[in-house]
């Protein structure tokens, strides 16, 4: 069972399982992205991997591909 997101001083730290479910990918995809050094930034916190949802959201917006704009080129 996944631990709930930890919250310290206003910052939420999600486990890989929580973050994967939140953004609609599998934990294996997040692990592959970490190994390949792509995907949203992650942090080593107390011996575990954690993601900050605000940083993940910013990463996803920054790297978003707009298929309509690409088709127009």
C-alpha positions as semicolon CSV with decimal commas, in nm:
position;residue;x (nm);y (nm);z (nm)
1;X;0,000;0,000;0,000
2;X;0,125;0,346;-0,091
3;X;0,195;0,600;0,181
4;X;-0,006;0,921;0,165
5;X;0,169;1,230;0,036
6;X;0,392;1,387;0,300
7;X;0,333;1,753;0,367
8;X;0,595;1,969;0,535
9;X;0,593;2,346;0,555
10;X;0,341;2,378;0,276
11;X;0,526;2,146;0,036
12;X;0,371;1,819;-0,080
13;X;0,603;1,526;-0,149
14;X;0,444;1,241;-0,345
15;X;0,572;0,885;-0,371
16;X;0,630;0,750;-0,722
17;X;0,304;0,550;-0,703
18;X;0,103;0,857;-0,602
19;X;0,263;1,077;-0,866
20;X;0,228;0,815;-1,140
21;X;-0,144;0,779;-1,068
22;X;-0,184;1,156;-1,055
23;X;-0,030;1,217;-1,400
24;X;-0,163;0,901;-1,565
25;X;0,151;0,691;-1,614
26;X;0,279;0,375;-1,449
27;X;0,545;0,357;-1,179
28;X;0,755;0,166;-1,433
29;X;0,736;0,465;-1,667
30;X;0,855;0,699;-1,390
31;X;1,139;0,456;-1,309
32;X;1,239;0,439;-1,677
33;X;1,234;0,818;-1,700
34;X;1,458;0,844;-1,391
35;X;1,707;0,595;-1,536
36;X;1,706;0,780;-1,869
37;X;1,733;1,117;-1,696
38;X;1,415;1,245;-1,861
39;X;1,076;1,321;-1,716
40;X;0,982;1,535;-1,419
41;X;1,245;1,620;-1,158
42;X;1,253;1,394;-0,854
43;X;1,418;1,412;-0,514
44;X;1,585;1,164;-0,282
45;X;1,417;1,229;0,053
46;X;1,500;1,018;0,360
47;X;1,614;0,729;0,142
48;X;1,305;0,733;-0,080
49;X;1,218;0,890;-0,412
50;X;0,967;1,173;-0,397
51;X;0,807;1,410;-0,645
52;X;0,669;1,757;-0,590
53;X;0,339;1,791;-0,777
54;X;0,391;2,162;-0,842
55;X;0,729;2,094;-1,007
56;X;0,590;1,798;-1,203
57;X;0,303;2,014;-1,332
58;X;0,545;2,289;-1,438
59;X;0,763;2,030;-1,616
60;X;0,463;1,884;-1,801
61;X;0,346;2,229;-1,912
62;X;0,696;2,327;-2,024
63;X;0,749;2,011;-2,230
64;X;0,395;1,988;-2,369
65;X;0,371;1,923;-2,741
66;X;0,093;2,101;-2,927
67;X;-0,010;1,872;-3,215
68;X;-0,215;2,146;-3,383
69;X;0,082;2,385;-3,396
70;X;0,312;2,107;-3,524
71;X;0,066;2,012;-3,801
72;X;0,052;2,374;-3,917
73;X;0,429;2,394;-3,973
